[in-house]
Amino acid sequence: EEIDETSFEIRTEENASINLLILNLKENTKINFNLSKNSKLRIECLFSNEHRFVEITANLMENAEIEGFFADFSKGDFVINKMKAWQGSMAVSEYEGIISPAYHICEITHTTLNKTYLHHLLRNHLYLPEYARLSTGMRIGQWDLGYDDFKNLPFIIPPREEQDEIVEFIESGLSKFDNLIAKKTALLAEMESYKKSVIYEYVTGKKEVV
């Protein structure tokens, strides 16, 4: 059945076993899977790269399963949005869960690597032109960075002690910037409130223009 919607729900009955083929989802499509007890849903998704923004929610009853479409990732994995890598859209995950096929999931196995160092290193702007060069596709919105190309990039891995020092320096700097941003944001909010109060006083006649 062809569904021309951007928000829909898929339900199963108890003990059902369903194969579902999804074609060409629209951008920002929202899908809710509601699986009954002992049901099994296997999904194959063939949507194009430009239709990749899909929000998924799922309610799984006892022994219900969903196969395909998603990939599992764990806390500490390095996750790459292969279509936005050229913008630095990658990070060491602080969470665990499931994710769409638009991402590469890399388990970090290097025993002396500070994962936070890797997080900052690979998001550095100096790498972005190389990610763009290696990405393939007809236009920017369809660019795709292949995993083999990514893993063959040279990475600078100094001794662990030096990695830790770099991370401490970056994190300390980020904390200072966050504090400055918070102060500036609070100041702007205060100034906006003052401006509104002054306008109100003149509009209501409490003050006069001299």
Secondary structure, DSSP 8 states (H G I E B T S, - for coil): -----SEEEEE--TT-EEEEEEE---TTEEEEEEE-TT-EEEEEEE--GGG--EEEEEEE-TT-EEESS-EEE-TT-EEEETTTGGGT-EEE-SS-EEE-TTEEEE----TT--HHHHHHHHTSGGGHHHHHHH-BSSSGGG-B--HHHHHTS------HHHHHHHHHHHHHHHHHHHHHHHHHHHHHHHHHHHHHHHHHHHHTTSS---
